[in-house]
Amino acid sequence: MAVQADKFEKLVDALIAAKKDDAAILEAVTLATLGRLPTDTEKKLASGVGKATDRKAAWVAVARALGGADEKPTPVKVKLIGVPPTPSTPPLPPAKP
C-alpha cells in the first residue's frame, strides 16, 4: 500500500519539522496507526529510535511496523483432526418407553 506509506512519511516529516521530541512522535504515530496511546513496552522499545543516523527513516519504519503488513492476510484453511463432523440435523430424542 504505497498510499499508507506516504501517509506515514508525511506524518513523520510534519512531526520532525515541528521539532517534536521522540515521546511526542511515538504518541502521534501510535495514535495514527493503532488508535491509542503507546504502552510502556512500546515506549521502551522505541526509546533509541531518535538516536538513529536517519531519524526520519527510523520513525517511518516504526510507523510501518505499528501499522501492520502492507499486504492483506492470506486466508488459512484448517482441518481439524480427531474431531467428529457436526451433524447436519440434530439428533432425535430417545424414544419414550
TIVO-2410 file (N, C-alpha, C; in nm, 3 decimals):
# residues 97
REC num residu      c1      c2      c3 atome chaine
REC   1      M   0.083  -0.117   0.000     N      A
REC   1      M   0.000   0.000   0.000    CA      A
REC   1      M   0.088   0.124   0.000     C      A
REC   2      A   0.116   0.177  -0.112     N      A
REC   2      A   0.201   0.295  -0.123    CA      A
REC   2      A   0.135   0.417  -0.060     C      A
REC   3      V   0.002   0.426  -0.066     N      A
REC   3      V  -0.068   0.540  -0.010    CA      A
REC   3      V  -0.045   0.548   0.140     C      A
REC   4      Q  -0.055   0.434   0.209     N      A
REC   4      Q  -0.035   0.432   0.353    CA      A
REC   4      Q   0.109   0.470   0.387     C      A
REC   5      A   0.204   0.421   0.312     N      A
REC   5      A   0.344   0.454   0.337    CA      A
REC   5      A   0.365   0.604   0.321     C      A
REC   6      D   0.302   0.666   0.221     N      A
REC   6      D   0.314   0.810   0.203    CA      A
REC   6      D   0.256   0.885   0.322     C      A
REC   7      K   0.147   0.835   0.378     N      A
REC   7      K   0.088   0.898   0.496    CA      A
REC   7      K   0.185   0.893   0.613     C      A
REC   8      F   0.251   0.780   0.630     N      A
REC   8      F   0.348   0.768   0.740    CA      A
REC   8      F   0.462   0.867   0.721     C      A
REC   9      E   0.513   0.876   0.599     N      A
REC   9      E   0.623   0.968   0.571    CA      A
REC   9      E   0.581   1.113   0.594     C      A
REC  10      K   0.461   1.149   0.549     N      A
REC  10      K   0.412   1.286   0.568    CA      A
REC  10      K   0.394   1.317   0.716     C      A
REC  11      L   0.341   1.222   0.790     N      A
REC  11      L   0.322   1.241   0.934    CA      A
REC  11      L   0.455   1.263   1.004     C      A
REC  12      V   0.550   1.174   0.976     N      A
REC  12      V   0.682   1.185   1.040    CA      A
REC  12      V   0.751   1.315   0.997     C      A
REC  13      D   0.743   1.351   0.870     N      A
REC  13      D   0.800   1.477   0.823    CA      A
REC  13      D   0.744   1.595   0.900     C      A
REC  14      A   0.612   1.598   0.916     N      A
REC  14      A   0.547   1.709   0.986    CA      A
REC  14      A   0.589   1.715   1.132     C      A
REC  15      L   0.600   1.599   1.195     N      A
REC  15      L   0.639   1.596   1.336    CA      A
REC  15      L   0.783   1.642   1.356     C      A
REC  16      I   0.872   1.596   1.268     N      A
REC  16      I   1.012   1.637   1.278    CA      A
REC  16      I   1.026   1.786   1.247     C      A
REC  17      A   0.954   1.835   1.146     N      A
REC  17      A   0.959   1.977   1.111    CA      A
REC  17      A   0.908   2.065   1.226     C      A
REC  18      A   0.813   2.011   1.304     N      A
REC  18      A   0.759   2.084   1.419    CA      A
REC  18      A   0.848   2.070   1.542     C      A
REC  19      K   0.963   2.004   1.523     N      A
REC  19      K   1.062   1.984   1.630    CA      A
REC  19      K   1.005   1.910   1.751     C      A
REC  20      K   0.920   1.810   1.723     N      A
REC  20      K   0.864   1.728   1.830    CA      A
REC  20      K   0.970   1.634   1.884     C      A
REC  21      D   0.965   1.607   2.012     N      A
REC  21      D   1.060   1.512   2.071    CA      A
REC  21      D   1.014   1.369   2.042     C      A
REC  22      D   1.098   1.273   2.076     N      A
REC  22      D   1.069   1.133   2.044    CA      A
REC  22      D   0.941   1.083   2.109     C      A
REC  23      A   0.915   1.125   2.232     N      A
REC  23      A   0.792   1.082   2.301    CA      A
REC  23      A   0.668   1.130   2.226     C      A
REC  24      A   0.672   1.254   2.179     N      A
REC  24      A   0.557   1.309   2.105    CA      A
REC  24      A   0.541   1.240   1.970     C      A
REC  25      I   0.652   1.209   1.905     N      A
REC  25      I   0.645   1.139   1.776    CA      A
REC  25      I   0.587   0.999   1.796     C      A
REC  26      L   0.634   0.929   1.898     N      A
REC  26      L   0.581   0.794   1.925    CA      A
REC  26      L   0.432   0.801   1.955     C      A
REC  27      E   0.391   0.898   2.035     N      A
REC  27      E   0.249   0.913   2.067    CA      A
REC  27      E   0.166   0.938   1.942     C      A
REC  28      A   0.212   1.028   1.856     N      A
REC  28      A   0.138   1.060   1.733    CA      A
REC  28      A   0.132   0.941   1.637     C      A
REC  29      V   0.244   0.872   1.623     N      A
REC  29      V   0.250   0.757   1.532    CA      A
REC  29      V   0.161   0.644   1.584     C      A
REC  30      T   0.162   0.622   1.714     N      A
REC  30      T   0.080   0.516   1.772    CA      A
REC  30      T  -0.068   0.550   1.760     C      A
REC  31      L  -0.102   0.675   1.787     N      A
REC  31      L  -0.242   0.716   1.770    CA      A
REC  31      L  -0.288   0.701   1.625     C      A
REC  32      A  -0.201   0.737   1.531     N      A
REC  32      A  -0.237   0.729   1.388    CA      A
REC  32      A  -0.251   0.586   1.339     C      A
REC  33      T  -0.169   0.495   1.392     N      A
REC  33      T  -0.171   0.357   1.342    CA      A
REC  33      T  -0.261   0.264   1.421     C      A
REC  34      L  -0.264   0.282   1.554     N      A
REC  34      L  -0.339   0.188   1.639    CA      A
REC  34      L  -0.460   0.251   1.706     C      A
REC  35      G  -0.471   0.383   1.699     N      A
REC  35      G  -0.586   0.450   1.759    CA      A
REC  35      G  -0.581   0.454   1.911     C      A
REC  36      R  -0.463   0.447   1.967     N      A
REC  36      R  -0.446   0.451   2.112    CA      A
REC  36      R  -0.308   0.505   2.145     C      A
REC  37      L  -0.287   0.535   2.271     N      A
REC  37      L  -0.156   0.582   2.316    CA      A
REC  37      L  -0.060   0.464   2.327     C      A
REC  38      P   0.070   0.490   2.320     N      A
REC  38      P   0.167   0.379   2.330    CA      A
REC  38      P   0.171   0.318   2.470     C      A
REC  39      T   0.196   0.188   2.474     N      A
REC  39      T   0.212   0.119   2.601    CA      A
REC  39      T   0.352   0.145   2.655     C      A
REC  40      D   0.374   0.110   2.781     N      A
REC  40      D   0.507   0.125   2.839    CA      A
REC  40      D   0.610   0.043   2.763     C      A
REC  41      T   0.571  -0.076   2.718     N      A
REC  41      T   0.662  -0.162   2.641    CA      A
REC  41      T   0.699  -0.096   2.509     C      A
REC  42      E   0.601  -0.039   2.441     N      A
REC  42      E   0.629   0.030   2.314    CA      A
REC  42      E   0.721   0.150   2.337     C      A
REC  43      K   0.701   0.219   2.448     N      A
REC  43      K   0.788   0.334   2.480    CA      A
REC  43      K   0.932   0.288   2.500     C      A
REC  44      K   0.949   0.175   2.570     N      A
REC  44      K   1.084   0.123   2.593    CA      A
REC  44      K   1.148   0.078   2.461     C      A
REC  45      L   1.069   0.009   2.378     N      A
REC  45      L   1.123  -0.041   2.250    CA      A
REC  45      L   1.163   0.073   2.157     C      A
REC  46      A   1.092   0.184   2.165     N      A
REC  46      A   1.118   0.295   2.074    CA      A
REC  46      A   1.214   0.398   2.133     C      A
REC  47      S   1.266   0.372   2.250     N      A
REC  47      S   1.349   0.472   2.319    CA      A
REC  47      S   1.475   0.511   2.242     C      A
REC  48      G   1.529   0.422   2.161     N      A
REC  48      G   1.652   0.453   2.087    CA      A
REC  48      G   1.631   0.499   1.944     C      A
REC  49      V   1.507   0.507   1.901     N      A
REC  49      V   1.478   0.540   1.761    CA      A
REC  49      V   1.530   0.678   1.724     C      A
REC  50      G   1.513   0.775   1.810     N      A
REC  50      G   1.555   0.912   1.781    CA      A
REC  50      G   1.704   0.929   1.768     C      A
REC  51      K   1.781   0.832   1.815     N      A
REC  51      K   1.927   0.839   1.807    CA      A
REC  51      K   1.980   0.778   1.678     C      A
REC  52      A   1.891   0.729   1.593     N      A
REC  52      A   1.933   0.667   1.467    CA      A
REC  52      A   1.998   0.771   1.376     C      A
REC  53      T   2.084   0.725   1.289     N      A
REC  53      T   2.152   0.814   1.193    CA      A
REC  53      T   2.050   0.889   1.108     C      A
REC  54      D   1.950   0.818   1.057     N      A
REC  54      D   1.843   0.878   0.977    CA      A
REC  54      D   1.715   0.873   1.061     C      A
REC  55      R   1.691   0.978   1.137     N      A
REC  55      R   1.578   0.982   1.230    CA      A
REC  55      R   1.445   0.963   1.158     C      A
REC  56      K   1.428   1.028   1.044     N      A
REC  56      K   1.303   1.017   0.969    CA      A
REC  56      K   1.278   0.872   0.926     C      A
REC  57      A   1.377   0.809   0.867     N      A
REC  57      A   1.361   0.671   0.821    CA      A
REC  57      A   1.331   0.578   0.938     C      A
REC  58      A   1.393   0.603   1.052     N      A
REC  58      A   1.369   0.519   1.168    CA      A
REC  58      A   1.224   0.531   1.216     C      A
REC  59      W   1.173   0.654   1.223     N      A
REC  59      W   1.035   0.672   1.268    CA      A
REC  59      W   0.934   0.622   1.165     C      A
REC  60      V   0.965   0.636   1.037     N      A
REC  60      V   0.875   0.580   0.934    CA      A
REC  60      V   0.871   0.427   0.948     C      A
REC  61      A   0.985   0.366   0.976     N      A
REC  61      A   0.989   0.220   0.997    CA      A
REC  61      A   0.905   0.180   1.117     C      A
REC  62      V   0.910   0.259   1.224     N      A
REC  62      V   0.828   0.231   1.342    CA      A
REC  62      V   0.680   0.242   1.305     C      A
REC  63      A   0.643   0.346   1.232     N      A
REC  63      A   0.503   0.363   1.191    CA      A
REC  63      A   0.455   0.247   1.106     C      A
REC  64      R   0.540   0.203   1.014     N      A
REC  64      R   0.502   0.089   0.929    CA      A
REC  64      R   0.487  -0.038   1.011     C      A
REC  65      A   0.575  -0.058   1.107     N      A
REC  65      A   0.567  -0.177   1.192    CA      A
REC  65      A   0.439  -0.175   1.276     C      A
REC  66      L   0.407  -0.059   1.332     N      A
REC  66      L   0.285  -0.049   1.411    CA      A
REC  66      L   0.160  -0.059   1.324     C      A
REC  67      G   0.171  -0.011   1.200     N      A
REC  67      G   0.057  -0.014   1.109    CA      A
REC  67      G   0.028  -0.150   1.052     C      A
REC  68      G   0.118  -0.244   1.067     N      A
REC  68      G   0.097  -0.379   1.017    CA      A
REC  68      G   0.155  -0.398   0.879     C      A
REC  69      A   0.133  -0.515   0.825     N      A
REC  69      A   0.186  -0.551   0.694    CA      A
REC  69      A   0.116  -0.473   0.584     C      A
REC  70      D   0.186  -0.457   0.472     N      A
REC  70      D   0.129  -0.388   0.357    CA      A
REC  70      D   0.035  -0.476   0.276     C      A
REC  71      E   0.039  -0.604   0.302     N      A
REC  71      E  -0.043  -0.697   0.224    CA      A
REC  71      E  -0.160  -0.745   0.307     C      A
REC  72      K  -0.264  -0.789   0.236     N      A
REC  72      K  -0.380  -0.848   0.305    CA      A
REC  72      K  -0.338  -0.984   0.360     C      A
REC  73      P  -0.390  -1.021   0.475     N      A
REC  73      P  -0.355  -1.153   0.528    CA      A
REC  73      P  -0.407  -1.264   0.438     C      A
REC  74      T  -0.330  -1.370   0.428     N      A
REC  74      T  -0.368  -1.485   0.348    CA      A
REC  74      T  -0.460  -1.575   0.429     C      A
REC  75      P  -0.578  -1.609   0.373     N      A
REC  75      P  -0.667  -1.698   0.447    CA      A
REC  75      P  -0.602  -1.835   0.464     C      A
REC  76      V  -0.625  -1.895   0.578     N      A
REC  76      V  -0.567  -2.025   0.608    CA      A
REC  76      V  -0.681  -2.123   0.629     C      A
REC  77      K  -0.672  -2.238   0.562     N      A
REC  77      K  -0.771  -2.343   0.582    CA      A
REC  77      K  -0.720  -2.435   0.692     C      A
REC  78      V  -0.808  -2.468   0.783     N      A
REC  78      V  -0.770  -2.552   0.896    CA      A
REC  78      V  -0.854  -2.679   0.891     C      A
REC  79      K  -0.787  -2.792   0.900     N      A
REC  79      K  -0.856  -2.920   0.905    CA      A
REC  79      K  -0.836  -2.977   1.044     C      A
REC  80      L  -0.947  -2.995   1.114     N      A
REC  80      L  -0.940  -3.048   1.249    CA      A
REC  80      L  -0.933  -3.200   1.243     C      A
REC  81      I  -0.833  -3.255   1.306     N      A
REC  81      I  -0.813  -3.399   1.307    CA      A
REC  81      I  -0.863  -3.454   1.440     C      A
REC  82      G  -0.940  -3.559   1.433     N      A
REC  82      G  -0.989  -3.623   1.554    CA      A
REC  82      G  -1.115  -3.559   1.610     C      A
REC  83      V  -1.173  -3.465   1.538     N      A
REC  83      V  -1.296  -3.401   1.582    CA      A
REC  83      V  -1.407  -3.449   1.490     C      A
REC  84      P  -1.512  -3.507   1.548     N      A
REC  84      P  -1.619  -3.557   1.461    CA      A
REC  84      P  -1.689  -3.441   1.391     C      A
REC  85      P  -1.733  -3.462   1.267     N      A
REC  85      P  -1.801  -3.355   1.196    CA      A
REC  85      P  -1.933  -3.320   1.264     C      A
REC  86      T  -1.974  -3.199   1.248     N      A
REC  86      T  -2.101  -3.153   1.305    CA      A
REC  86      T  -2.213  -3.214   1.223     C      A
REC  87      P  -2.311  -3.278   1.290     N      A
REC  87      P  -2.421  -3.338   1.214    CA      A
REC  87      P  -2.506  -3.229   1.149     C      A
REC  88      S  -2.560  -3.261   1.031     N      A
REC  88      S  -2.640  -3.163   0.959    CA      A
REC  88      S  -2.779  -3.149   1.020     C      A
REC  89      T  -2.828  -3.252   1.085     N      A
REC  89      T  -2.957  -3.245   1.153    CA      A
REC  89      T  -2.936  -3.281   1.299     C      A
REC  90      P  -3.015  -3.222   1.388     N      A
REC  90      P  -2.996  -3.253   1.530    CA      A
REC  90      P  -3.037  -3.397   1.559     C      A
REC  91      P  -2.974  -3.457   1.658     N      A
REC  91      P  -3.010  -3.596   1.691    CA      A
REC  91      P  -3.153  -3.603   1.745     C      A
REC  92      L  -3.218  -3.716   1.720     N      A
REC  92      L  -3.354  -3.737   1.768    CA      A
REC  92      L  -3.351  -3.768   1.917     C      A
REC  93      P  -3.453  -3.722   1.989     N      A
REC  93      P  -3.456  -3.753   2.132    CA      A
REC  93      P  -3.484  -3.902   2.150     C      A
REC  94      P  -3.442  -3.958   2.265     N      A
REC  94      P  -3.467  -4.101   2.288    CA      A
REC  94      P  -3.616  -4.131   2.293     C      A
REC  95      A  -3.652  -4.248   2.249     N      A
REC  95      A  -3.794  -4.290   2.248    CA      A
REC  95      A  -3.842  -4.311   2.390     C      A
REC  96      K  -3.967  -4.276   2.416     N      A
REC  96      K  -4.026  -4.294   2.549    CA      A
REC  96      K  -4.075  -4.439   2.563     C      A
REC  97      P  -4.049  -4.499   2.678     N      A
REC  97      P  -4.092  -4.640   2.695    CA      A
REC  97      P  -4.240  -4.656   2.716     C      A
***
